[in-house]
Amino acid sequence: MKDHKFYLVIITIAVTGLAWASRATAAETGPVNAGFEEGEPGQPPPHWYVPKIDGYHVRLSKEKTNSGEQCLAIQRGEGTAGPFGNVMQQVDAAPYRGQRVRFRAAVRTQSENEQGTAHLWLRVDLPKKRVGFFDNMFNRPIDNKDWDHYEIFGDVADNADVINIGMF
C-alpha cells in the first residue's frame, strides 16, 4: 500500500501591512477557514476547492496537528492515482493590487516509502486568463517529517483579478 500523507495548517497568509481575516468572505478580504478549524474530521475542508483526482483523499484530521484542533491531510490511497492531490482557494485580488503577498503555511509529510513530497503554490491571475505570478515550489519540494513553516512571496499586479493559494 502506498500511503503518502501531507498535512497542512495555514498559519499566516498575509499581505504587507494587511492580514487576511479567516472569518471574512473570500470575495471581500481573503481566505476563509485558513486554519482548517471549520468542518468535520474525515471530510473535505469547507470553503476550499478539492479537485477530484483519482487515488487521492483530502480530509480534515485531528491527527498530530501543529496548532489548533485540526489540520488538513492529503492522502494517496491504493491503486492507480493521478499525478497529485490538490486543495485550493481563490481570493479577490482587488484589495491587494500593487502589493507583495506572502503565503505562509506549516507543513509536514508522512510517507511509507520516503518518496512523497508536498508543495505550496501561489498564482496571481490577470485578465484574459493570463498568469501574473506563479510559484509551486517545484525546485524546493517539502519532505520534512516534522512541522515546519514554508513561504511563497509574490507580487500582485495592478490589474490582477484573482489570487489562488493551495497545496499539492
Secondary structure as UniProt FT lines:
FT   STRAND          4..15
FT   TURN            16..17
FT   STRAND          18..19
FT   TURN            22..23
FT   TURN            26..29
FT   TURN            34..35
FT   TURN            41..42
FT   TURN            46..47
FT   TURN            54..55
FT   STRAND          56..61
FT   TURN            63..64
FT   STRAND          71..76
FT   STRAND          87..92
FT   HELIX           94..96
FT   TURN            97..98
FT   STRAND          100..111
FT   STRAND          120..126
FT   HELIX           127..129
FT   STRAND          130..135
FT   TURN            138..139
FT   STRAND          148..155
FT   TURN            158..159
FT   STRAND          162..167
//
